[in-house]
């Protein structure tokens, strides 16, 4: 993770990327068109910057976000452990898929 100080984000950590699952896409596609852009924004802001959705986020988005958050957190934890093991010299550790 890198520290970021731009675009009004303050002092937060950012990731260089995240795994975008087909289930994320399918959940957003099932939302009304007027919510889709906001849903993508909520998902990517959390995955990249760890930002929780703002107050007033529509219920339909929050219902999906609960599942997205769990999957993103698990994926991030696995990735961070694998990277930490690699830099600590534990090469036998691999990311399980």
C-alpha positions as a printed NumPy array, in Angstrom:
array([[  0.   ,   0.   ,   0.   ],
       [  1.106,   3.517,  -0.684],
       [  0.196,   6.632,   1.228],
       [ -1.914,   9.102,  -0.705],
       [ -2.51 ,  12.791,  -0.15 ],
       [ -4.512,  14.113,  -3.054],
       [ -8.004,  14.808,  -4.313],
       [ -9.215,  15.592,  -0.818],
       [ -8.558,  12.077,   0.434],
       [ -6.378,  13.197,   3.303],
       [ -3.785,  10.783,   4.584],
       [ -5.035,   7.356,   3.54 ],
       [ -3.559,   4.148,   2.197],
       [ -4.241,   3.088,  -1.342],
       [ -3.83 ,  -0.17 ,  -3.159],
       [ -2.444,  -0.411,  -6.656],
       [ -5.309,  -2.67 ,  -7.714],
       [ -7.824,  -5.288,  -6.653],
       [ -9.483,  -8.393,  -8.049],
       [-12.773,  -7.418,  -9.674],
       [-15.026, -10.463,  -9.467],
       [-17.796, -11.214, -11.929],
       [-20.201, -11.261,  -8.98 ],
       [-19.443,  -7.546,  -8.416],
       [-20.36 ,  -6.803, -12.013],
       [-23.492,  -8.962, -11.941],
       [-24.756,  -7.341,  -8.717],
       [-24.287,  -3.856, -10.169],
       [-25.922,  -4.79 , -13.467],
       [-29.045,  -5.848, -11.549],
       [-29.321,  -2.374,  -9.985],
       [-31.355,   0.393, -11.588],
       [-29.277,   2.43 , -14.053],
       [-29.398,   5.515, -11.845],
       [-27.542,   3.614,  -9.072],
       [-24.932,   1.805, -11.146],
       [-22.329,   4.58 , -11.339],
       [-22.581,   5.233,  -7.596],
       [-22.247,   1.486,  -6.905],
       [-19.044,   1.266,  -8.958],
       [-17.701,   4.296,  -7.116],
       [-18.552,   2.837,  -3.673],
       [-16.926,  -0.481,  -4.606],
       [-13.724,   0.991,  -6.015],
       [-13.303,   3.614,  -3.269],
       [-13.464,   0.859,  -0.662],
       [-11.241,  -1.595,  -2.563],
       [ -8.545,   0.965,  -3.378],
       [ -8.696,   3.445,  -0.496],
       [-10.53 ,   1.612,   2.295],
       [-13.258,   4.281,   2.358],
       [-16.611,   3.259,   3.735],
       [-19.685,   4.387,   1.763],
       [-20.928,   7.859,   2.672],
       [-24.04 ,   8.332,   4.794],
       [-27.107,   8.38 ,   2.625],
       [-25.829,   5.694,   0.237],
       [-28.91 ,   3.953,  -1.192],
       [-29.986,   0.772,   0.593],
       [-29.705,  -1.298,  -2.585],
       [-26.   ,  -0.437,  -2.851],
       [-25.38 ,  -1.025,   0.856],
       [-26.948,  -4.482,   0.627],
       [-24.391,  -5.466,  -2.017],
       [-21.563,  -3.624,  -0.288],
       [-21.794,  -5.917,   2.757],
       [-20.828,  -8.884,   0.572],
       [-18.262,  -6.959,  -1.461],
       [-16.514,  -5.774,   1.696],
       [-16.171,  -9.296,   3.044],
       [-14.699, -10.584,  -0.24 ],
       [-12.356,  -7.612,  -0.716],
       [-11.108,  -7.833,   2.874],
       [-10.415, -11.573,   2.564],
       [ -8.606, -11.098,  -0.745],
       [ -6.539,  -8.205,   0.625],
       [ -5.583, -10.164,   3.728],
       [ -4.449, -13.127,   1.624],
       [ -2.442, -10.877,  -0.682],
       [ -0.813,  -8.951,   2.176],
       [  0.182, -12.212,   3.893],
       [  1.689, -13.63 ,   0.694],
       [  3.648, -10.438,   0.043],
       [  4.813, -10.29 ,   3.655],
       [  5.944, -13.91 ,   3.529],
       [  7.799, -13.282,   0.278],
       [  9.702, -10.319,   1.695],
       [ 10.407, -12.219,   4.918],
       [ 12.095, -14.977,   2.913],
       [  9.296, -17.52 ,   3.233],
       [  9.103, -18.508,  -0.418],
       [  7.106, -21.702,   0.181],
       [  4.029, -19.592,   0.994],
       [  1.762, -19.097,  -1.995],
       [ -1.508, -17.319,  -2.561],
       [ -4.249, -19.965,  -2.441],
       [ -6.875, -19.581,  -5.108]])
